[in-house]
Amino acid sequence: INYFSYDYADPSNDEIMSMQASIIPTPWNEKSNLLMIGMKAAPIEKDEIKNNLVFLLDVSGSMNRSNCLPLVQEAFILLLEALGDDDVISIVTYASSDQVLLDGGMGYEKARISAIISDLYASGTTAGAKGIQRAYELAEKHFIEGGNNRVILATDGDFNVGISSPSDLEAFISEKKETGIYLSVLGFGYGNYKDNKLETLASKGNGNHAYIDTILEAKKALIEDINGTLFT
């Protein structure tokens, strides 16, 4: 629903959202009309908000395809370049087990963090739930009051080890949401891609879900639409 750019007016005064509507004849049914209602939230000055981000990256065997882990690496290096020097960044990977590769790095360490991301490789099973738990632990450790505290998950959605029950995962993420730590989800790959699961997790975590199949989609989600990706 937010994929395209619309030229809606910003909210005025202290309003949270602006709204406008238009109605046109239905092209395929002359007996009906189409009503489109557009809403736009107040713009966010992201430079005024510090980020505490945990990159949670799936490096299991199912990500060993050109449109999976290599694209994840390109996408997160793009995101890294858009972050400020004072932002806090952690990196957790998961496959057969979870691993902390970066615990509270700073945005000015872009070369170091890019090297960590570039060195990733895919193998093993998918202990996704363990990775999620570890990522939230790091987000809590580096929590910024009044900041944007968020886990950004990149995966094909294939959780087969650990908390694999959708209801258990949703309950865990909903509980963490109440602490002010949110979850955004970036989906990669196809075949075993679990679209409905990832959308649900993002919704429960006060975040959004984007599917990325090319570097152009990565640029859209992480550069052009970065406000919508980081702040929901």
N, C-alpha and C positions, 0 to 999 in steps of 0.2 A: 504493500500500500504506500510505502514511502520511497519506492524505487526511483521515481521520476522527480525532477525539480519543478516546482510550481511557483508562480509569481504571486503568492498570496501576501497581503499586507500584514505587517507586524502588528501585534496587539498594541492598543493605545492605553495611555495612562498606566494604571496598575493591573490591567487585565492579564490573566494568565494565558488566554488564547484568543485569537481572532477567528471569526467564522464568516464564510460567504457561501452562497449557493447559486446554482444555475440549473436551468431546465431546458431540455431540447427534445425534439421528436425522436422517438426510438427508430434508428435506421432500418431495423428489420421487422418492425411492427408499427404500422401507421396509426394503430388504435391506442397506442400508449406513449408515454413520455419517460425520459430518463432524468432523474434528479441527482445532481452531484453536489455534495456538501464538502467544502474544504475547510480545514482548521490548521492554524499555524501557532505553535508555541512561541513564547518570548525567546529571543536569541540569547545564547549563553556566551559569556566572555570567558572562554576556556583558559586564556592566559592568566586569569585571576585565580584559577583553581588548581591546586597541586594534585598530581596523580600518584597513587600507590597501586601499581599494576603488577599482577602476577601472570606471566605468560605460561599457560598450561598446555603443553604440546604433546600430542599423540605421536609416539615414534615406534609404534608396534608394526608388525610385519605387514598388516593390511595397508599401511601408509607408504609402502615401498613401490610407488608408482609415480610417474612424472607429474601427474596432476594432484599429487598429495603432498608428501613431505617437501620435495623441492619447491613447490609453490608456497607451502607454509613458510619456508625459510625466506623466500623473496618477500612475502607479504609482511612478515614481522620485522624484517629489516627496514621496509618502507615505513611501518608504524613507528619504529624506533627513531627514524629521522624526523618525525613530526612531533616528538616529545620534547619537553623543556629540560634544561640542565638540572633543575631541582627536583624533577620527578624521580620517584623510587621505582625500580624495576627488579622483579625476581623472576626466575625461570625454573619451572618444574617440568620434567618429562616423565612419561609413563609408557611402559611396554609390559614385560613380565613383572616388573616392579617399578616403583616410582623413584625418581632421583632429583635432588635439588642441585641444579647447575649454577644458580646465582641467587644469593640471599641478600637482597637489599642493595643492589647496585644503583648507581646514580645516572641520571640522564646524560651527564657530560661524558660518561664512559662509553660512548657509542662504538668506538673501535673494538674495545674489549667485548662488549655485549654482542656485536655483530659477529665476531669470531666464534663465540660460543654457539650462536644459532647456526652459523655456516658449517660447523663441525658435526652437526647431528646426523644420525643415520638410523634407518628403520629396521627393526627385527623383533621377534618375540610375540607373546600373546598380549592381551589388552587389559591390564589392571587399571581401568579408567577410574573406578571409584576411589582407589587408594591415592591416585594422583590428585583427584579433586579434594580429598580431605587434606592432603599435604599443602596444596595451593592455598586453601583457606587458612591454614595455620600460619603461613607466611604473610598473608594479607592482614591477619590479626596482629602479627608481630610488628609490622611496619605501619599500622593504622595511622592515618592522618585525620585529625579532627577537622571537620569542615571540608575535607578533600574528597576526591573521587577514588574510593577504594574498590577495586574491581579485579576479578579473575577473568581473563580472556582465554577461553578454551578453543583450541583448534584440533579438529578430529574428523574422522569419517563416521563417528557415532557408534562404532562397534564395541560396546562394553561387554566383555564376556568373562571377566574375572572380578570378584569383589561384590560390591553392592550393585548387582545387575538388575534388580527389581526396579522398574520405573517409579513405583510409589515410594520406595525407600530413598531413591536419589532425590525425588521431588521434595520429600519431607526434609531431608538434610539441607538442601539448597534453600528452601523456604525459611527454615530456622536461621540459617546464616544471614539471610536477607534482613532479618530484624536487627542484626548487629550493625548494619550499615555497609556490609560488604556484598557487592552485587556480582552478577555473572552475565557476561556476554559470550555468545557462541558463534564461531566461524566454522562452517562446514566445508569439507573438501572431498573430492573423489566421487565415485558412483558405484553402482553394483550393490554393495552392502551398506550404502549410505542410509542412515536412520534419520530421515528428515523430521518425522513427527516427534521423535524422542528429543532431538536437539532443540526444536522450537519450544517444546514444553519446558525443558530445563531452563532456557533463557527467560521464558515468561515467569517461571517460579522464582528466578533469581533477579528480578527487576532489571532485566537486560534485553538485548535484542539478538536476533539470529540472522546471519547473512550466509548465503551460499556463494562460494568463490571457486570458479572453475578456470579463470584466466588471470593474468597479472593486471589486466584492465579492471576486472571486478575487484581485485585487491586494492587498486588505487581508488576506486569509487568508495569502498567501505572504509578504508583506513586513511585516506587523504582528503578526498572531496567531501565525504560525509562523516568526517571524524567526530564532529560534535554529536551526531546521532549515535555513533558507535560507542563513544566513551561516556556520554551523559544521557540518561533516559529518565 
